[in-house]
Amino acid sequence: MTRERIGILGGSFNPIHHRHTDIAAAALNTPSHGAAGRLSRVIFLPTCNPPHKHHDLAPAEHRFEMTRLAVLGKPGFTASRMELDRTGVTYTLDTLRLLHKQHPDAELVYIIGEDTLLDLPNWHQPAQVFALCRFLVCRRLTGEADMGPLLRELEARGARFTFLPLPPVNISATNIREALAAGLEPADLCPQVMEYIRIMGLYGVSPSPPGAGAAYRMLRRILTDKRLLHSLLVSDTARHLARHHGQGEDAAALAGLLHDCAKCMPLSQLQKLAAEHRLLLDRETLQSQNLLHGPVGAALAESRYHVSDPNILSAISCHTVGKVGMLPLDMILCLADKIEPSRLLHPAMAEVRALAEQNLIAAMERMLQATLRHVAAQKIHPHPSTRQVADWLARLAVPINKRSERHE
């Protein structure tokens, strides 16, 4: 039986960024010398109270949630609360001992950066750490640094090393935090983490939209991880489209965050809520969980999440099939729901994504036409509103080729 090999990527993750996940991905595919095979998985371990880092450290629960969001849906990646749920100062040695108790037959491989390697002699009881794990080291500063004497000294004390085949990149979490505090959006953050930072108002970012932090905590309890991730990505995408088309970012982001607040409810519960809120809906909508969660979600956004903006409520209500007379926010949410980054890419999706940057009406029309073609291919009858909205949008939209002709 092949021995399981578990990678451990610890750190403050303040915040987690692309380099962290790139390192973990490389580690999954890099055999360690002296051991057969590659890692079976990587555990991300945000620290609670690291003995050497205190300045500008976001609360541990926020750092864990950002880490969890960053690795959701990525094969072989998990986030662990192990160091958060312990009391007192946390040391790597204690973590390794706990992991060995949980996985007595596994080999533990600790993933570190080049700067951490230089500090290994100063770790708490390093000889015992070396006996419990081997190390995968990622170059951070330079691929040419001569660490030969230090490596030989550490190896003589029992340490075992492999260097990851990644080019050195110096991405600093300090620089990311400074950029966030200056009102910038660093490219090194994944969109769901950036949106979480906005919602919670971390690192000097003003909370946006107002009150969304409480809404997020409610959604965290009732949505699946996949649906929560989708909601954050829709919020981020809607915010981007709103900014691009001169609409209110806060309203778009809140609509995106809450648009699926009823999605994980069974049809029977949705029908009960529709009756309680006296929603006047057609039979097709009342018999479909995929359709009914929109209008019920709008009712819940008003009653449970205290949203009073009628434009936000309208966008949530009609985000599944649209409606004749859609306003820009309605279109922004419909589009964001379909084109957020985790959606599978196909030819129609690529075209809609490009059009969404240029013309909301044209993008909506193409999206609904693609939906109608897909439904026809599945030999399913579309909701009557889908055809009505598609025809209405077709009358509004100026064909791209005619627009081009006028500019020639």
C-alpha positions in Angstrom: 0.0 0.0 0.0 1.4 3.4 -1.0 2.2 5.6 1.9 0.2 8.9 2.0 2.3 12.0 1.6 0.8 15.2 3.0 2.1 18.6 2.3 1.8 21.3 4.9 1.8 25.0 3.9 1.7 27.1 7.1 1.7 30.9 7.4 -0.1 33.9 8.6 -1.8 34.2 5.1 -2.2 37.9 5.8 -3.8 37.8 3.2 -3.4 34.6 1.1 -2.3 35.4 -2.4 -1.6 33.7 -5.8 2.0 32.8 -4.9 0.8 30.7 -2.0 -1.5 28.6 -4.2 1.1 28.4 -7.0 3.6 27.0 -4.5 1.1 24.4 -3.3 0.2 23.4 -6.8 3.9 23.0 -7.7 4.4 20.9 -4.5 1.6 18.5 -5.5 3.6 17.7 -8.6 7.2 17.6 -7.2 8.6 14.3 -5.9 10.8 14.7 -2.8 14.2 13.0 -2.9 14.3 9.8 -1.0 10.6 9.3 -1.1 8.4 7.6 -3.7 5.7 9.5 -5.5 4.2 13.0 -5.2 2.1 14.6 -2.5 -1.4 13.4 -2.2 -2.7 16.7 -0.8 -1.7 20.0 0.7 -3.1 21.3 4.0 -3.1 25.1 4.4 -2.5 26.0 8.0 -3.2 29.7 8.9 -1.5 30.6 12.1 -3.4 31.9 15.1 -0.7 33.5 17.3 2.6 33.2 15.5 5.5 34.0 17.9 7.3 36.2 15.3 4.4 38.2 13.6 2.1 40.6 15.2 2.1 43.8 13.2 -0.8 44.5 10.9 -2.1 40.9 11.5 -5.8 40.6 10.6 -7.9 38.6 13.0 -7.4 34.9 12.8 -10.9 34.1 11.8 -10.7 36.4 8.8 -7.4 35.0 7.7 -8.8 31.5 7.9 -11.9 32.3 5.9 -9.8 34.0 3.2 -7.6 30.9 3.0 -10.6 28.6 2.9 -12.2 30.6 0.1 -8.9 30.7 -1.9 -8.6 26.9 -1.9 -12.3 26.0 -2.3 -12.9 23.7 -5.2 -9.2 23.2 -5.9 -8.3 19.4 -6.0 -5.9 18.3 -3.4 -6.2 21.6 -1.3 -7.8 21.9 2.1 -7.7 24.5 4.8 -7.3 23.5 8.5 -8.3 25.3 11.7 -5.7 23.3 13.7 -3.6 26.2 14.7 -6.5 28.5 15.2 -8.3 26.3 17.7 -5.3 25.9 20.0 -4.5 28.2 22.8 -1.3 30.1 23.5 1.7 30.6 21.2 1.7 28.0 18.3 4.9 26.3 17.3 5.5 24.2 14.2 6.7 21.3 16.3 3.4 21.1 18.1 1.5 21.1 14.8 3.6 18.3 13.4 3.1 16.2 16.5 -0.7 16.7 16.2 -0.6 15.8 12.5 1.4 12.7 13.2 -1.2 11.6 15.7 -4.0 12.2 13.2 -2.1 10.5 10.3 0.3 8.1 11.9 1.1 6.3 8.6 1.6 9.4 6.5 4.9 11.2 5.6 4.7 14.9 6.3 6.3 17.4 3.9 6.6 21.0 5.2 6.5 23.6 2.4 8.6 26.7 3.1 10.0 29.7 1.4 13.6 30.5 0.9 13.4 33.2 3.6 12.0 30.7 6.1 14.8 28.3 5.3 17.3 30.9 6.4 15.5 31.1 9.7 15.2 27.4 10.4 18.1 27.4 12.9 16.0 29.8 15.1 12.9 27.6 15.2 11.6 26.1 18.4 13.5 22.8 18.9 14.5 22.5 15.3 16.1 19.0 15.6 12.7 17.5 16.7 11.1 19.3 13.8 13.6 17.8 11.3 12.8 14.3 12.6 9.1 14.7 12.0 9.1 16.1 8.4 11.1 16.8 5.3 11.0 20.2 3.5 10.0 21.5 0.1 11.6 24.9 -0.4 10.4 27.5 -2.8 12.9 30.1 -4.1 11.7 33.6 -3.3 14.6 36.0 -3.6 17.0 34.6 -6.3 17.7 31.3 -8.0 21.5 31.9 -7.6 21.7 32.5 -3.9 24.5 30.3 -2.4 23.0 28.7 0.7 25.4 25.7 0.5 27.1 26.2 3.9 23.7 26.6 5.7 22.1 23.6 3.9 25.1 21.4 4.8 24.8 22.5 8.4 21.1 21.8 8.5 21.4 18.5 6.8 24.1 17.5 9.3 21.5 18.2 12.0 18.9 15.9 10.2 17.0 18.2 7.9 16.0 16.9 4.5 15.4 19.3 1.6 14.0 19.4 -2.0 13.7 22.7 -4.0 10.5 23.4 -5.9 10.9 24.0 -9.7 9.4 27.4 -9.5 11.1 30.6 -10.7 11.8 33.0 -7.8 9.2 35.7 -7.4 9.2 38.2 -4.6 5.5 38.8 -3.8 5.2 40.6 -0.4 2.0 40.4 1.7 3.2 43.7 3.2 3.1 45.4 -0.2 -0.4 43.9 -0.9 -1.7 45.3 2.4 -0.2 48.7 1.6 -1.8 48.7 -1.8 -5.2 47.8 -0.3 -4.9 50.6 2.2 -4.1 53.0 -0.7 -7.4 52.1 -2.4 -5.8 49.7 -5.0 -6.8 46.2 -6.0 -3.7 44.0 -6.1 -3.6 41.6 -9.0 -2.0 39.0 -6.7 -5.3 38.3 -4.9 -8.0 35.9 -6.2 -11.4 37.6 -6.8 -13.2 35.9 -4.0 -10.5 36.9 -1.5 -10.6 40.5 -2.8 -14.4 40.6 -2.4 -14.2 39.2 1.1 -11.7 41.9 2.0 -14.1 44.6 0.7 -17.1 43.1 2.4 -15.4 42.9 5.8 -13.4 46.1 5.5 -10.0 44.6 6.1 -6.5 46.2 5.7 -7.8 49.7 5.6 -10.5 49.1 2.9 -13.8 50.7 3.6 -16.5 48.1 4.2 -18.5 47.7 0.9 -21.4 47.4 0.5 -22.4 48.7 4.0 -23.8 46.0 6.2 -22.6 43.1 3.9 -20.5 41.6 6.6 -23.5 40.5 8.6 -25.2 39.2 5.4 -22.1 37.2 4.6 -22.1 35.5 8.0 -25.7 34.5 7.5 -25.0 33.2 4.1 -22.0 31.2 5.4 -24.4 29.2 7.6 -27.1 28.4 5.0 -25.3 28.1 1.6 -23.0 25.2 0.5 -19.4 26.1 0.0 -19.8 26.0 -3.8 -22.8 28.3 -3.7 -21.0 30.7 -1.3 -18.0 30.9 -3.5 -20.3 31.5 -6.5 -22.0 34.3 -4.7 -18.7 36.1 -3.9 -17.6 35.8 -7.5 -20.9 37.1 -8.8 -20.6 40.0 -6.3 -17.1 40.8 -7.6 -18.1 40.5 -11.3 -21.3 42.6 -10.8 -19.1 45.3 -9.0 -16.8 45.3 -12.0 -19.6 45.6 -14.5 -21.3 48.4 -12.5 -18.0 50.4 -12.4 -17.5 49.8 -16.1 -21.0 51.0 -17.0 -21.4 53.9 -14.6 -23.8 52.2 -12.1 -23.6 52.0 -8.4 -21.0 49.5 -7.2 -22.5 48.9 -3.8 -25.9 48.0 -5.1 -24.5 45.7 -7.7 -22.2 44.0 -5.2 -25.0 43.5 -2.6 -27.3 42.1 -5.3 -24.6 39.7 -6.3 -23.9 38.6 -2.8 -27.6 37.9 -2.0 -28.9 36.7 -5.4 -28.8 33.0 -4.4 -29.8 33.4 -0.7 -32.7 31.0 -1.3 -30.9 28.7 -3.7 -30.1 25.9 -1.3 -33.7 25.6 -0.1 -35.8 22.6 -1.2 -38.7 23.4 -3.6 -41.3 22.7 -0.9 -39.8 25.4 1.4 -39.6 27.9 -1.5 -43.2 27.3 -2.3 -44.2 27.8 1.4 -42.2 31.1 1.5 -43.8 32.2 -1.8 -47.2 31.7 -0.2 -46.2 33.5 3.0 -44.9 36.5 1.1 -48.0 36.5 -1.2 -45.9 36.3 -4.4 -47.9 36.3 -7.5 -46.1 33.9 -9.8 -46.9 31.7 -12.8 -47.2 27.9 -12.5 -43.9 27.2 -14.3 -42.0 29.3 -11.8 -43.8 27.8 -8.8 -42.9 24.3 -9.9 -39.2 25.0 -10.5 -36.6 25.3 -7.8 -34.2 26.9 -10.3 -36.7 29.6 -11.1 -38.5 30.1 -7.8 -35.3 30.9 -5.8 -35.1 34.3 -7.6 -38.4 35.9 -6.4 -38.3 34.1 -3.1 -34.7 35.3 -2.7 -35.8 38.9 -3.3 -38.5 38.5 -0.6 -35.9 37.2 1.9 -33.4 39.9 1.0 -36.0 42.4 2.1 -37.4 40.6 5.2 -34.2 38.9 6.5 -31.3 40.9 5.1 -33.1 44.3 5.5 -32.6 45.4 1.8 -34.9 48.3 1.0 -33.5 49.4 -2.4 -36.2 48.3 -5.0 -33.6 48.1 -7.7 -31.6 45.5 -5.8 -34.7 43.5 -5.0 -35.8 43.7 -8.7 -32.4 42.4 -9.8 -32.5 39.5 -7.4 -36.1 38.6 -8.3 -35.5 38.4 -12.1 -31.9 37.2 -12.3 -32.9 33.7 -13.5 -34.9 34.6 -16.7 -34.9 38.4 -16.8 -37.9 40.5 -17.5 -39.2 42.9 -20.2 -38.1 46.4 -19.2 -35.0 45.3 -17.4 -32.9 48.2 -15.9 -29.1 48.2 -16.0 -28.7 46.6 -12.5 -31.1 43.8 -13.6 -28.8 43.1 -16.6 -25.6 43.4 -14.6 -26.7 40.8 -12.1 -28.1 38.4 -14.8 -24.8 38.7 -16.7 -22.6 38.4 -13.6 -24.4 35.2 -12.6 -23.6 33.6 -15.9 -20.0 34.9 -16.6 -18.3 34.9 -13.2 -14.8 33.3 -13.3 -15.8 29.8 -12.1 -18.4 29.2 -14.8 -17.3 26.8 -17.5 -16.0 28.5 -20.6 -17.7 27.7 -24.0 -17.9 29.8 -27.2 -21.1 31.6 -26.3 -19.7 32.4 -22.8 -16.5 33.9 -24.2 -18.6 36.1 -26.6 -21.0 37.2 -23.8 -18.0 38.1 -21.5 -16.5 40.3 -24.2 -19.9 41.9 -25.0 -20.6 42.6 -21.3 -17.7 45.0 -21.2 -19.1 46.9 -24.2 -22.9 46.8 -24.2 -25.2 45.3 -21.5 -28.2 45.0 -23.9 -26.2 43.2 -26.6 -24.6 40.9 -24.0 -28.0 40.0 -22.5 -29.5 39.3 -25.9 -26.6 37.0 -26.9 -26.8 35.2 -23.5 -30.5 34.6 -23.8 -30.2 33.4 -27.4 -27.6 30.9 -26.3 -29.8 29.8 -23.5 -32.7 29.2 -25.9 -30.5 27.2 -28.3 -29.3 25.1 -25.4 -32.8 24.5 -24.1 -34.0 23.6 -27.6 -31.1 21.1 -28.0 -32.2 19.5 -24.7 -35.8 19.3 -26.0 -37.0 21.3 -23.0 -39.6 24.0 -23.2 -38.2 27.4 -22.0 -40.0 29.6 -19.6 -42.3 31.9 -21.6 -40.5 35.0 -20.2 -37.2 33.9 -21.7 -38.5 34.2 -25.2 -40.3 37.4 -24.5 -37.2 39.0 -22.9 -35.0 37.8 -25.7 -37.3 39.3 -28.4 -37.5 42.6 -26.4 -33.7 42.8 -26.2 -33.3 42.0 -29.9 -35.5 45.0 -30.7 -33.4 47.2 -28.4 -29.9 45.9 -29.4 -28.0 47.5 -32.2 -26.4 44.7 -34.1 -22.6 44.8 -33.7 -21.9 44.6 -37.5 -24.2 47.6 -38.2 -22.6 49.6 -35.5 -19.2 48.8 -37.0 -20.4 49.8 -40.5 -21.5 53.2 -39.2 -18.0 53.8 -37.8 -16.2 52.8 -41.0 
